[in-house]
Amino acid sequence: MRAGRRGPRRLRAALAFALVALWLAMPSPAPAQGRLLATGGVTEIEGAGGGGIVPWALIAGYGTADEIGVTADYTYLDISDFRLQAASASIGLYDRVELSLGRQRLGLGSTVPGHSIEQDIAGLKVRVVGDAVFDQDRWWPQVAVGVQYKHNRDFALVPRDLGARRASGTDAYVAATKLFLAGFLGRNVLVDGTLRATRANQLGLLGFGGDLADRYRVVFEGSAALFVTDRIGIGYEYRQKPNNLSAFREDAFQDVFVAWLPNKSVAFTAAYARLGTIADKKDQRGLYLSGQVGF
């Protein structure tokens, strides 16, 4: 397994080097505080700026067209039979491009006692049209396109035995996000719809493709949030999933969340998540907690 990891290890090293080199090459950027509070979203579980389980068209951080924003995040998901931890970092370049790196670790509980599955994720997002804040008088949303390259570091442990075809895969998505300032009873409302082309099983934690299907499928993801105050948002998320493995039926993810953003440097998210069947366990649900720092 060590030899099989050389490619992803080199990719992660190259991406990390590129991020650091790009940061050092920039001419002393101003602190990234120019955008409105919450317009960078929080951090999605795969490292992108957005909600907890859905990437938004918003670029991570608070950098404007002449600023660079940096964020780091840690997420802990405690569901009925599994534990998922995720850590990531991202750079938002001039409110146009987002680069992210992340790692997930799924504790397998009683399914495979004492073992876990790890996955690395490298992401790229580009805003292509619209501005969620300044286009209030226009009907179109902010739109971004993104890709997420994922590599399962423990493919031979469980995913291959379940029928997964490959250890790595790339998701591509288009996200459209509309922010309505003072949109409901004077409060801000955010709505997002995302289409994703994927063949990942459980985000890739159970590999990619399977005995039922080994092709890309377009699935829907969506978020809606109401900011009851300028610093507290409540909302709902839904994420459709492909169904590639005959060993179990994969269900959609859903959550109801509360996000607290005391300032532009930190953000906290708590959610009640319903994830359906995961591996051999049905009706997986539990608490999602996430903390983010940025500058």
PAZAPA-4460 file (N, C-alpha, C; in steps of 0.05 Angstrom, whole numbers, plus 32768, in hexadecimal, padded with zeros to 4 digits):
% residues 295
    n_x    n_y    n_z   ca_x   ca_y   ca_z    c_x    c_y    c_z   seq   type   mol
   8010   7FE8   8000   8000   8000   8000   8011   8019   8000     1      M     A
   8029   8018   800B   8039   8030   800C   8041   8039   7FF0     2      R     A
   8048   8025   7FDF   8050   802C   7FC4   8039   8039   7FB5     3      A     A
   8020   802F   7FBA   8008   803A   7FAC   8002   8056   7FB5     4      G     A
   800E   805F   7FCB   8007   807A   7FD5   801B   808F   7FCB     5      R     A
   802F   8087   7FBC   8043   809A   7FB4   8038   80B0   7FA3     6      R     A
   8026   80A8   7F8F   801A   80BC   7F7E   800A   80D1   7F8D     7      G     A
   7FF6   80C9   7F9E   7FE8   80DD   7FAD   7FF9   80ED   7FC0     8      P     A
   800F   80E0   7FCC   8020   80EF   7FDD   802F   8105   7FCE     9      R     A
   8038   80FE   7FB6   8046   8112   7FA6   8032   8128   7F9D    10      R     A
   8019   8121   7F97   8006   8135   7F90   8001   8148   7FA7    11      L     A
   7FFD   813D   7FBF   7FF9   814E   7FD6   8010   8160   7FDB    12      R     A
   8029   8155   7FD8   8041   8166   7FDD   8042   817C   7FC8    13      A     A
   803C   8175   7FAF   803D   8189   7F9A   8029   819F   7F9E    14      A     A
   8011   8197   7FA6   7FFC   81AB   7FAB   8003   81BD   7FC3    15      L     A
   800D   81B0   7FD8   8015   81C0   7FEF   802B   81D4   7FE8    16      A     A
   803F   81CA   7FD9   8055   81DC   7FD0   804A   81F3   7FBF    17      F     A
   8037   81ED   7FAD   802C   8201   7F9C   801D   8216   7FAC    18      A     A
   800E   820D   7FC1   7FFF   8220   7FD2   8012   8233   7FE1    19      L     A
   8027   8227   7FEC   803A   8237   7FFB   8049   824A   7FE9    20      V     A
   8052   8240   7FD2   8060   8251   7FBF   804F   8268   7FB5    21      A     A
   8036   8262   7FB0   8024   8277   7FA6   801F   828C   7FBC    22      L     A
   801C   8283   7FD5   8019   8296   7FEB   8031   82A8   7FEE    23      W     A
   8049   829C   7FEE   8061   82AB   7FF2   8067   82BF   7FDB    24      L     A
   805D   82B8   7FC3   8062   82C9   7FAC   8050   82E1   7FAB    25      A     A
   803A   82E1   7FBB   8028   82F8   7FBA   8034   8310   7FC8    26      M     A
   8030   8328   7FBD   803C   8340   7FC9   802D   834A   7FE1    27      P     A
   8033   833F   7FF9   8028   8349   8012   800B   834F   8011    28      S     A
   7FF9   833B   800D   7FDD   8341   800B   7FD2   834C   8025    29      P     A
   7FBD   835D   8022   7FAF   8368   803A   7FA0   8351   8048    30      A     A
   7F9B   8354   8062   7F8A   8340   8070   7F70   833C   8062    31      P     A
   7F68   8323   805E   7F50   831D   804F   7F37   8321   8060    32      A     A
   7F2E   8339   8062   7F16   8340   8073   7F02   8350   8063    33      Q     A
   7F05   8352   8049   7EF5   8366   803A   7ED8   835E   8034    34      G     A
   7ED2   8344   8034   7EB7   833C   802D   7EA5   833B   8046    35      R     A
   7E8B   833A   8041   7E77   8339   8057   7E7A   831F   8067    36      L     A
   7E73   8321   8081   7E74   8309   8092   7E62   82F3   8086    37      L     A
   7E6D   82DB   8086   7E60   82C2   807D   7E61   82BE   805F    38      A     A
   7E6C   82D1   8050   7E6C   82CE   8033   7E82   82BB   8029    39      T     A
   7E92   82B0   803B   7EA4   829B   8033   7E99   827F   803B    40      G     A
   7E81   827F   8047   7E76   8266   8050   7E87   825B   8067    41      G     A
   7E82   8242   806E   7E93   8234   8081   7EA3   8220   8070    42      V     A
   7EAC   820A   807B   7EBB   81F7   806B   7EAC   81DD   8068    43      T     A
   7EA8   81D5   804F   7E9B   81BC   8048   7EAD   81A5   804F    44      E     A
   7EA1   818E   8054   7EB0   8177   8060   7EC7   816D   804E    45      I     A
   7EC7   8175   8034   7EDC   816E   8022   7EF0   8185   801E    46      E     A
   7EED   819B   802D   7F00   81B1   802D   7EF9   81C9   801D    47      G     A
   7EE3   81C9   800E   7EDB   81E0   7FFE   7ECB   81F4   8010    48      A     A
   7ECB   820D   8008   7EBA   8221   8015   7E9D   821B   800E    49      G     A
   7E8C   821C   8023   7E70   8216   801E   7E61   8210   8038    50      G     A
   7E4F   81FC   8037   7E42   81F3   804F   7E52   81DC   805B    51      G     A
   7E44   81CC   806B   7E52   81B5   8077   7E57   819E   8064    52      G     A
   7E43   8198   8053   7E45   8181   8041   7E42   8189   8024    53      I     A
   7E3F   81A3   801E   7E3A   81AC   8002   7E4D   81C3   7FFC    54      V     A
   7E5D   81C2   7FE6   7E6D   81D9   7FDF   7E5B   81EF   7FD2    55      P     A
   7E61   8208   7FD9   7E52   821F   7FCD   7E64   822C   7FB8    56      W     A
   7E57   823E   7FA9   7E66   824E   7F95   7E78   8263   7FA2    57      A     A
   7E74   8268   7FBC   7E84   827C   7FCA   7EA1   8273   7FCC    58      L     A
   7EB4   8285   7FCB   7ED0   827F   7FCE   7ED7   8280   7FEC    59      I     A
   7EE6   826D   7FF6   7EED   826B   8012   7EFC   8284   801B    60      A     A
   7EF7   828C   8034   7F04   82A3   8040   7EF5   82BD   803A    61      G     A
   7F02   82D3   8041   7EF4   82EE   803E   7F04   8300   802C    62      Y     A
   7F15   82F4   801A   7F25   8304   8008   7F14   8310   7FF2    63      G     A
   7F18   832A   7FEC   7F0B   8338   7FD6   7F1C   8334   7FBD    64      T     A
   7F17   8344   7FA9   7F24   8341   7F8F   7F42   8347   7F91    65      A     A
   7F4B   8354   7FA6   7F68   835A   7FA9   7F73   834E   7FC3    66      D     A
   7F66   8339   7FCE   7F6F   832D   7FE7   7F71   830F   7FE4    67      E     A
   7F7F   8303   7FF6   7F82   82E6   7FF8   7F78   82DD   8014    68      I     A
   7F67   82C9   8014   7F5D   82BF   802E   7F66   82A2   8032    69      G     A
   7F6C   829C   804B   7F75   8281   8053   7F63   8277   8069    70      V     A
   7F5A   825E   8068   7F4A   8252   807D   7F54   8236   8083    71      T     A
   7F4F   822D   809C   7F55   8212   80A4   7F3D   8208   80B5    72      A     A
   7F38   81EE   80B3   7F1F   81E4   80BF   7F24   81C8   80CA    73      D     A
   7F15   81C2   80E0   7F14   81A7   80EA   7EF7   819F   80EF    74      Y     A
   7EEF   8187   80E7   7ED3   817E   80E9   7ED3   8163   80F7    75      T     A
   7EC0   815F   8108   7EBC   8145   8116   7E9E   813D   8113    76      Y     A
   7E9A   8126   8108   7E7F   811B   8104   7E7C   8101   8114    77      L     A
   7E6B   8102   8128   7E66   80EB   8139   7E4B   80DF   8133    78      D     A
   7E4A   80CA   8122   7E30   80BE   811B   7E2E   80A3   812A    79      I     A
   7E18   8095   8125   7E11   807E   8135   7E27   806A   8138    80      S     A
   7E34   8061   8122   7E48   804C   8123   7E63   8054   8119    81      D     A
   7E67   806C   8110   7E80   8075   8104   7E88   8090   810E    82      F     A
   7EA2   8097   810B   7EAC   80B1   8112   7EBC   80BC   80FA    83      R     A
   7EB5   80D3   80F2   7EC3   80E0   80DB   7ED1   80F9   80E4    84      L     A
   7EEB   80FB   80DF   7EFA   8114   80E4   7F04   811E   80C9    85      Q     A
   7F04   8139   80C7   7F0E   8145   80AE   7F1C   815F   80B5    86      A     A
   7F33   8163   80A8   7F43   817C   80AB   7F4A   8186   808F    87      A     A
   7F4A   81A0   808C   7F50   81AB   8072   7F5A   81C8   8074    88      S     A
   7F66   81D1   805F   7F6F   81ED   805D   7F6A   81F6   8040    89      A     A
   7F64   8210   803D   7F5E   821B   8023   7F69   8237   8020    90      S     A
   7F6E   823E   8007   7F76   8259   8000   7F62   8264   7FEC    91      I     A
   7F57   827C   7FF2   7F46   8289   7FDF   7F55   82A0   7FD2    92      G     A
   7F58   829F   7FB8   7F68   82B3   7FA9   7F56   82C7   7F9B    93      L     A
   7F56   82E0   7FA6   7F49   82F7   7F99   7F2B   82F2   7F93    94      Y     A
   7F1E   82E4   7FA5   7F01   82DE   7FA2   7EFB   82D1   7F87    95      D     A
   7F0E   82C2   7F7C   7F0A   82B6   7F62   7F11   8298   7F62    96      R     A
   7F27   8291   7F6F   7F31   8275   7F6E   7F35   826B   7F8B    97      V     A
   7F2E   8252   7F8F   7F31   8245   7FA9   7F41   822B   7FA6    98      E     A
   7F55   8228   7FB6   7F65   820F   7FB7   7F63   8203   7FD3    99      L     A
   7F5F   81E9   7FD5   7F5C   81DC   7FEF   7F69   81C1   7FF0   100      S     A
   7F72   81B9   8008   7F7D   819F   800E   7F6F   8195   8027   101      L     A
   7F68   817B   8027   7F5B   8170   803E   7F60   8153   8042   102      G     A
   7F5B   814A   805A   7F5D   812D   8061   7F45   8125   8072   103      R     A
   7F3A   810E   806C   7F24   8103   807C   7F2C   80E9   8088   104      Q     A
   7F22   80E3   809F   7F27   80C9   80AC   7F0D   80BF   80B8   105      R     A
   7F05   80A7   80AE   7EEC   809A   80B7   7EF3   8083   80C8   106      L     A
   7EEC   8084   80E2   7EEF   806E   80F4   7ED9   805A   80EF   107      G     A
   7EE0   8040   80EC   7ECD   802C   80E2   7EBD   801E   80F8   108      L     A
   7EC2   8026   8111   7EB1   801C   8127   7EB0   7FFD   8128   109      G     A
   7E98   7FF3   812B   7E95   7FD6   812E   7E95   7FC8   8113   110      S     A
   7E94   7FD7   80FD   7E96   7FCB   80E2   7EB1   7FBD   80DE   111      T     A
   7EC7   7FCC   80E4   7EE2   7FC1   80E4   7EF0   7FCC   80FC   112      V     A
   7EED   7FBF   8113   7EF6   7FCB   812D   7F14   7FD2   812C   113      P     A
   7F1A   7FEA   8136   7F36   7FF3   8138   7F41   7FFE   811F   114      G     A
   7F32   8001   810A   7F3C   800A   80F0   7F2E   8023   80E7   115      H     A
   7F3B   8031   80D4   7F2F   8049   80C9   7F37   804C   80AC   116      S     A
   7F29   805D   809D   7F2F   8062   8081   7F36   8080   807F   117      I     A
   7F4C   8086   8071   7F54   80A1   806C   7F52   80A8   804F   118      E     A
   7F4C   80C2   804A   7F49   80CB   802E   7F55   80E7   802C   119      Q     A
   7F65   80EC   8017   7F70   8107   8011   7F5F   8114   7FFB   120      D     A
   7F5C   812E   7FFD   7F4C   813D   7FE9   7F5A   8157   7FE2   121      I     A
   7F5D   815C   7FC8   7F68   8175   7FBE   7F52   8182   7FAD   122      A     A
   7F4C   819B   7FB3   7F36   81A8   7FA5   7F3E   81C2   7F97   123      G     A
   7F2F   81C8   7F82   7F32   81E1   7F73   7F16   81EB   7F6C   124      L     A
   7F11   8205   7F71   7EF8   8212   7F6B   7EFD   822C   7F5D   125      K     A
   7EEE   8233   7F49   7EF1   824C   7F3A   7ED6   825A   7F37   126      V     A
   7ED4   8272   7F40   7EBB   8282   7F3C   7EBB   828B   7F1F   127      R     A
   7EA5   8285   7F11   7EA4   828A   7EF4   7E91   82A1   7EED   128      V     A
   7E7C   82A6   7EFD   7E6A   82BB   7EF7   7E5B   82C3   7F10   129      V     A
   7E53   82DD   7F11   7E42   82E6   7F27   7E51   82ED   7F40   130      G     A
   7E43   82FC   7F51   7E4E   8304   7F6B   7E36   8303   7F7F   131      D     A
   7E39   82F1   7F93   7E22   82EC   7FA5   7E1A   8305   7FB4   132      A     A
   7E2C   8317   7FB9   7E26   832F   7FC9   7E1D   8346   7FB7   133      V     A
   7E2C   834C   7FA2   7E28   8364   7F93   7E13   8361   7F7C   134      F     A
   7E0B   8349   7F76   7DF7   8345   7F61   7DDB   8342   7F6D   135      D     A
   7DD4   8353   7F80   7DBA   8351   7F8D   7DA3   8359   7F7A   136      Q     A
   7DA9   836A   7F67   7D95   8373   7F54   7D93   8362   7F3B   137      D     A
   7DA1   834B   7F3B   7DA1   8339   7F24   7D97   831E   7F2D   138      R     A
   7D8B   8310   7F1A   7D7E   82F7   7F21   7D93   82E0   7F23   139      W     A
   7DA9   82E2   7F15   7DBB   82CB   7F15   7DCC   82C9   7F2E   140      W     A
   7DD4   82B1   7F35   7DE4   82AC   7F4D   7E01   82AE   7F48   141      P     A
   7E11   82AC   7F5C   7E2E   82A8   7F59   7E32   828A   7F51   142      Q     A
   7E42   8285   7F3D   7E46   826A   7F33   7E64   8264   7F33   143      V     A
   7E6B   824C   7F3D   7E86   8243   7F3D   7E87   8226   7F33   144      A     A
   7E9E   821F   7F28   7EA3   8203   7F20   7EBA   81F9   7F31   145      V     A
   7EBA   81DF   7F38   7ECF   81D4   7F49   7ED4   81B7   7F43   146      G     A
   7EEC   81AF   7F4C   7EF3   8192   7F4A   7EFF   818B   7F65   147      V     A
   7EFC   8171   7F6D   7F08   8166   7F85   7F14   814B   7F7E   148      Q     A
   7F2F   814A   7F80   7F3D   8131   7F7B   7F3F   8123   7F97   149      Y     A
   7F37   8109   7F97   7F36   80FA   7FB0   7F46   80E1   7FAD   150      K     A
   7F55   80DA   7FC2   7F64   80C1   7FC3   7F5F   80B3   7FDD   151      H     A
   7F54   809A   7FDC   7F4F   808A   7FF3   7F69   807B   7FFA   152      N     A
   7F74   8081   8012   7F8D   8076   801B   7F8B   805A   8025   153      R     A
   7F73   8050   8029   7F6E   8035   8035   7F5B   8025   8024   154      D     A
   7F5E   8027   800A   7F4B   801A   7FF7   7F49   7FFC   7FFC   155      F     A
   7F5F   7FEF   8002   7F5F   7FD2   8005   7F52   7FC9   801F   156      A     A
   7F4E   7FDB   8032   7F44   7FD3   804D   7F26   7FCA   804C   157      L     A
   7F15   7FDB   8040   7EF8   7FD5   803F   7EED   7FDB   8023   158      V     A
   7EF3   7FF2   8017   7EE5   7FF9   7FFD   7EE8   7FE4   7FE7   159      P     A
   7EFF   7FD9   7FE3   7F03   7FC5   7FCE   7EF2   7FAC   7FD4   160      R     A
   7EF1   7FA4   7FED   7EE1   7F8C   7FF5   7EC3   7F90   7FF0   161      D     A
   7EBA   7FA9   7FF2   7E9E   7FB0   7FED   7E97   7FB1   7FCF   162      L     A
   7EAC   7FB1   7FBE   7EA7   7FB2   7FA1   7EAF   7FCB   7F94   163      G     A
   7EBB   7FDE   7FA3   7EC4   7FF7   7F96   7EDA   7FF1   7F81   164      A     A
   7EDA   8001   7F6C   7EEC   7FFB   7F55   7F07   8009   7F57   165      R     A
   7F08   8020   7F64   7F21   802F   7F64   7F25   803F   7F7D   166      R     A
   7F3E   8046   7F82   7F46   8054   7F9B   7F44   8073   7F98   167      A     A
   7F44   807D   7F80   7F45   809A   7F7B   7F2F   80A2   7F68   168      S     A
   7F27   80BB   7F6A   7F13   80C5   7F58   7F13   80E3   7F59   169      G     A
   7F07   80F0   7F45   7F04   810D   7F44   7EE7   8114   7F41   170      T     A
   7EDD   8124   7F53   7EC2   8130   7F51   7EC4   814B   7F43   171      D     A
   7EB0   8151   7F33   7EAE   816C   7F27   7E92   8177   7F2D   172      A     A
   7E91   8191   7F33   7E77   819C   7F3B   7E73   81B9   7F31   173      Y     A
   7E5A   81C0   7F2F   7E52   81DC   7F29   7E40   81E5   7F3F   174      V     A
   7E47   81FB   7F4D   7E37   8205   7F63   7E2C   8221   7F5C   175      A     A
   7E13   8225   7F63   7E06   823F   7F5F   7DFB   8248   7F7A   176      A     A
   7E04   8260   7F83   7DFD   826A   7F9E   7DF1   8286   7F9B   177      T     A
   7DDA   828A   7FA7   7DCC   82A3   7FA7   7DC8   82AD   7FC4   178      K     A
   7DD1   82C5   7FC9   7DCE   82D2   7FE3   7DBA   82E8   7FE1   179      L     A
   7DA5   82E7   7FF1   7D90   82FB   7FF2   7D94   830C   800B   180      F     A
   7D9F   8324   8008   7DA3   8336   801F   7D88   8340   8028   181      L     A
   7D82   833E   8042   7D68   8346   804D   7D52   8338   803E   182      A     A
   7D56   831E   8038   7D43   8310   8027   7D2A   8306   8034   183      G     A
   7D2B   8300   804E   7D14   82F5   805C   7D11   8302   8077   184      F     A
   7CFC   8312   807B   7CF8   8320   8094   7D10   8331   809C   185      L     A
   7D1D   833C   8087   7D34   834D   808C   7D4E   833E   8091   186      G     A
   7D4E   8323   8090   7D66   8313   8095   7D71   8308   807B   187      R     A
   7D8B   8303   807A   7D99   82F9   8063   7D92   82DB   805F   188      N     A
   7D8F   82D4   8045   7D89   82B8   803E   7D9C   82AF   8028   189      V     A
   7DA7   8297   802C   7DB9   828C   8018   7DAD   8271   800D   190      L     A
   7DAE   826E   7FF3   7DA4   8256   7FE6   7DBA   824C   7FD3   191      V     A
   7DC0   8232   7FD3   7DD4   8227   7FC1   7DCA   820D   7FB5   192      D     A
   7DD0   820A   7F9B   7DCB   81F0   7F8D   7DE5   81E8   7F7F   193      G     A
   7DED   81CF   7F83   7E06   81C4   7F77   7E00   81AA   7F69   194      T     A
   7E0B   81A8   7F51   7E0A   818F   7F41   7E26   8184   7F41   195      L     A
   7E28   816A   7F48   7E43   815D   7F4A   7E43   8144   7F39   196      R     A
   7E58   8141   7F29   7E5D   8128   7F1A   7E71   8118   7F2B   197      A     A
   7E69   8100   7F33   7E79   80F0   7F45   7E74   80D2   7F42   198      T     A
   7E87   80C2   7F4A   7E82   80A5   7F4D   7E8D   809C   7F68   199      R     A
   7E8E   80AF   7F7B   7E99   80AA   7F96   7E84   809B   7FA7   200      A     A
   7E8D   8088   7FB6   7E7D   807A   7FCA   7E81   8086   7FE5   201      N     A
   7E6D   8091   7FF2   7E6F   809F   800C   7E86   80B3   800B   202      Q     A
   7E84   80C6   7FF8   7E97   80DB   7FF4   7EB3   80D1   7FEA   203      L     A
   7EB5   80B7   7FE5   7ECF   80AB   7FDE   7EDB   809B   7FF5   204      G     A
   7ED0   809D   800C   7EDA   808E   8023   7ED7   8070   801F   205      L     A
   7EC4   8068   800E   7EC1   804C   8007   7EC8   8047   7FE9   206      L     A
   7EDB   8057   7FE0   7EE5   8053   7FC5   7ED4   8061   7FAF   207      G     A
   7ED9   8059   7F96   7ECC   8066   7F7F   7EC3   8050   7F6C   208      F     A
   7EAA   8054   7F62   7E9E   8040   7F50   7E98   8026   7F5F   209      G     A
   7E8B   8014   7F52   7E84   7FFB   7F5F   7E79   7FE6   7F4C   210      G     A
   7E6F   7FD0   7F57   7E65   7FBB   7F47   7E4A   7FC2   7F39   211      D     A
   7E3B   7FD5   7F44   7E22   7FDD   7F38   7E27   7FF2   7F22   212      L     A
   7E3A   8004   7F27   7E40   8019   7F13   7E5C   8023   7F17   213      A     A
   7E69   802A   7F01   7E84   8035   7F03   7E86   804C   7EEF   214      D     A
   7E72   805D   7EF0   7E71   8074   7EDE   7E69   808D   7EEE   215      R     A
   7E6F   80A4   7EE3   7E67   80BD   7EF1   7E49   80C0   7EF0   216      Y     A
   7E3F   80CA   7F06   7E22   80D1   7F09   7E20   80ED   7F13   217      R     A
   7E0D   80FC   7F08   7E08   8118   7F11   7DF4   8117   7F27   218      V     A
   7DFB   8122   7F3E   7DEA   8123   7F56   7DE6   8140   7F5F   219      V     A
   7DD1   8144   7F6E   7DCA   815F   7F77   7DD1   8162   7F95   220      F     A
   7DDA   817A   7F9B   7DE0   8182   7FB7   7DD4   819E   7FBB   221      E     A
   7DCA   81A4   7FD2   7DBE   81BE   7FD7   7DC0   81C7   7FF4   222      G     A
   7DC0   81E1   7FF8   7DC0   81EE   8012   7DAD   8205   8013   223      S     A
   7DA2   820A   802A   7D92   8223   802F   7D98   822C   804B   224      A     A
   7D9D   8246   804E   7DA4   8250   8069   7D97   826B   806D   225      A     A
   7D8E   826F   8086   7D82   8288   808F   7D93   8293   80A5   226      L     A
   7D9C   82AC   80A2   7DAC   82B9   80B7   7D99   82C8   80CA   227      F     A
   7D95   82BB   80E1   7D82   82C6   80F4   7D8E   82DF   8101   228      V     A
   7DA8   82E1   8102   7DB7   82F9   8109   7DCE   82FB   80F5   229      T     A
   7DDD   8310   80F7   7DF4   8313   80E4   7E09   82FE   80E9   230      D     A
   7E09   82F1   8100   7E1E   82DE   8107   7E15   82C2   810B   231      R     A
   7DFB   82BD   8109   7DF0   82A2   810E   7DDE   829A   80F6   232      I     A
   7DE5   8284   80EA   7DD4   8279   80D4   7DCA   825E   80DA   233      G     A
   7DB2   8258   80D2   7DA6   823D   80D4   7D9E   8233   80B9   234      I     A
   7D9F   8219   80B4   7D99   8210   8099   7D97   81F2   8097   235      G     A
   7D93   81EA   807E   7D8F   81CE   8077   7DA0   81C7   805E   236      Y     A
   7DAB   81AF   805D   7DBB   81A6   8046   7DB2   818A   803E   237      E     A
   7DB5   8185   8024   7DAE   816B   8018   7DC4   8164   8004   238      Y     A
   7DCD   814B   8004   7DE1   8143   7FF1   7DDA   8127   7FE6   239      R     A
   7DD3   8126   7FCD   7DCD   810D   7FC0   7DE7   80FD   7FBB   240      Q     A
   7DE5   80E2   7FB9   7DFC   80D1   7FB6   7DF7   80BD   7FA0   241      K     A
   7E0C   80B4   7F92   7E09   809E   7F7F   7E06   8084   7F8E   242      P     A
   7DFD   806F   7F80   7DF9   8055   7F8C   7E08   8040   7F7B   243      N     A
   7E21   803B   7F82   7E33   802B   7F71   7E37   800F   7F7B   244      N     A
   7E31   8009   7F95   7E39   7FF0   7FA1   7E20   7FDF   7FA8   245      L     A
   7E20   7FC6   7FA0   7E0A   7FB4   7FA7   7E0A   7FAC   7FC4   246      S     A
   7E21   7FB0   7FD2   7E23   7FA8   7FEE   7E11   7FB8   8000   247      A     A
   7E0B   7FD1   7FF8   7DF9   7FE2   8008   7DEE   7FF7   7FF6   248      F     A
   7DD8   8002   7FFE   7DCC   8019   7FEF   7DD5   8033   7FFC   249      R     A
   7DDF   8045   7FEC   7DE9   805E   7FF7   7DD3   8073   7FF8   250      E     A
   7DD0   8080   800E   7DBA   8094   8012   7DC5   80B0   8010   251      D     A
   7DB3   80C3   800C   7DBA   80DF   800C   7DC3   80E8   8028   252      A     A
   7DD4   80FC   8029   7DDC   8109   8042   7DC9   8121   8046   253      F     A
   7DC2   8126   8060   7DB2   813D   8067   7DBC   8148   8082   254      Q     A
   7DB9   8162   8086   7DBF   816D   80A0   7DB0   8187   80A5   255      D     A
   7DAB   818D   80BE   7DA0   81A6   80C7   7DB6   81B3   80D8   256      V     A
   7DBE   81CC   80D2   7DD6   81D7   80DE   7DD0   81F3   80EA   257      F     A
   7DE3   81FA   80FC   7DE5   8215   8107   7E02   821D   8105   258      V     A
   7E06   8234   80F9   7E21   823F   80F5   7E23   8259   8105   259      A     A
   7E39   825C   8114   7E3E   8274   8124   7E59   827F   811A   260      W     A
   7E58   8299   8112   7E70   82A7   8108   7E74   82C0   8119   261      L     A
   7E82   82BD   8130   7E85   82D4   8141   7E95   82EB   8134   262      P     A
   7EA7   82E4   8122   7EB6   82F8   8113   7EC0   82EB   80F9   263      N     A
   7ED1   82F9   80EA   7EDA   82EF   80D1   7EF2   82DC   80D4   264      K     A
   7EFB   82D8   80EC   7F12   82C6   80F0   7F0B   82AA   80F9   265      S     A
   7EF3   82A7   8104   7EEB   828C   810D   7ECE   8287   8106   266      V     A
   7EC8   826D   8104   7EAC   8265   80FF   7EA8   8249   810B   267      A     A
   7E90   8244   8115   7E89   822B   8121   7E6F   8221   8115   268      F     A
   7E6D   8207   8110   7E55   81FC   8105   7E4E   81E3   8114   269      T     A
   7E34   81E0   811B   7E2A   81C8   8128   7E12   81BF   8117   270      A     A
   7E0F   81A5   8113   7DF9   819A   8103   7DF1   817F   810D   271      A     A
   7DD7   8179   8108   7DCD   815E   810B   7DCC   8152   80F0   272      Y     A
   7DDB   813C   80EB   7DDE   8131   80D1   7DD0   8115   80D0   273      A     A
   7DC3   8110   80B9   7DB7   80F6   80B3   7DC5   80EC   809A   274      R     A
   7DD4   80D6   809C   7DE4   80CD   8086   7DDB   80B2   807A   275      L     A
   7DC5   80A7   8085   7DBB   808E   807A   7DCD   8076   807E   276      G     A
   7DCE   8065   806B   7DDE   804C   806D   7DFB   8052   8066   277      T     A
   7E0E   8049   8077   7E2B   804B   8071   7E36   802F   8076   278      I     A
   7E42   8024   8061   7E4C   8008   8062   7E36   7FF5   806B   279      A     A
   7E3A   7FE7   8081   7E26   7FD3   808A   7E14   7FDE   809F   280      D     A
   7E15   7FF8   80A4   7E05   8004   80BA   7DEF   8016   80AE   281      K     A
   7DD6   8013   80B7   7DC0   8023   80AD   7DBB   803B   80C0   282      K     A
   7DAD   804E   80B6   7DA2   8064   80C6   7DB8   8072   80D6   283      D     A
   7DCD   807A   80C9   7DE3   8088   80D7   7DDC   80A6   80DA   284      Q     A
   7DDC   80AF   80F3   7DD6   80CB   80F9   7DE5   80D4   8111   285      R     A
   7DE9   80EE   8113   7DF8   80F8   812A   7E00   8114   8128   286      G     A
   7E14   811D   8138   7E1B   8139   813B   7E34   813F   812A   287      L     A
   7E32   8156   811D   7E47   8161   810C   7E51   817A   8119   288      Y     A
   7E6B   817D   811E   7E77   8194   812A   7E8F   819D   8119   289      L     A
   7E91   81B7   8114   7EA7   81C1   8103   7EB0   81DC   810E   290      S     A
   7ECB   81E0   810D   7ED6   81FA   8114   7EE9   8203   80FE   291      G     A
   7EE8   821D   80F8   7EF8   8229   80E3   7F06   8242   80EC   292      Q     A
   7F1F   8245   80E4   7F2E   825E   80E9   7F37   8269   80CE   293      V     A
   7F3A   8283   80CC   7F42   828F   80B3   7F4F   82AA   80B6   294      G     A
   7F5F   82B2   80A2   7F6B   82CD   80A2   7F70   82D5   8085   295      F     A
***
